[in-house]
Amino acid sequence: MELEQKYRALMSSAGAAAGEMRICFEILSLAGQIDRACAVRLAPYRLSESKFLLLSLLRDEPDGAAPHVLADLAGVTRATMTGLLDGMARDGLITRSHDCEDRRKMIVRLTPAGKALAGTLGDEHLRWISSLCSGLGPEDRRMLSALLERVRQSAGLAPDQSSTERNSEYDALPR
């Protein structure tokens, strides 16, 4: 795999540690390529990956959701969520209104334009994401997941909240 220039520069001075570093830099390079490809795919719709996630979350909530609930689901701070919602409201994708039962609470809903975009782009973009690993069979995916988990543990990083869910999903895949 071709490494990004910044990683090639670091590799040239790595010496004996170059072998261990290369796989990490390959992962980072691939992640960067995927992020850039995702940004290119979403740019014509004036969406970031975070805004796309909000469209997807709200598509599944016909009655809307509170901003703090969306922040928790998206894994961002409430301040970040406010900024995302401000941009989406300016673009006509969402509305914010007070809850009928408790006026202190705010409810976020998709507008008709937001629903249309979520419907057309949502399924297509999720198919694209799924296609990124379509060349891997179920056993390959389980193996890659296990290897990435070992890397995470070696790095001393905390497991994400969904690691148990992710492992059970892989266990349920057909063999």
Secondary structure, 3 states (H helix, E strand, C coil): CCCCHHHHHHHHCCHHHHHHHHHHHHHHHHHHHHHHHHHHHHHHHCCCHHHHHHHHHHHCCCCCECHHHHHHHHCCCHHHHHHHHHHHHHCCCEEEEECCCCCCCEEEEECHHHHHHHHHHHHHHHHHHHHCCCCCCHHHHHHHHHHHHHHHHHCCCCCCCCHHHHHHHHHHCCC
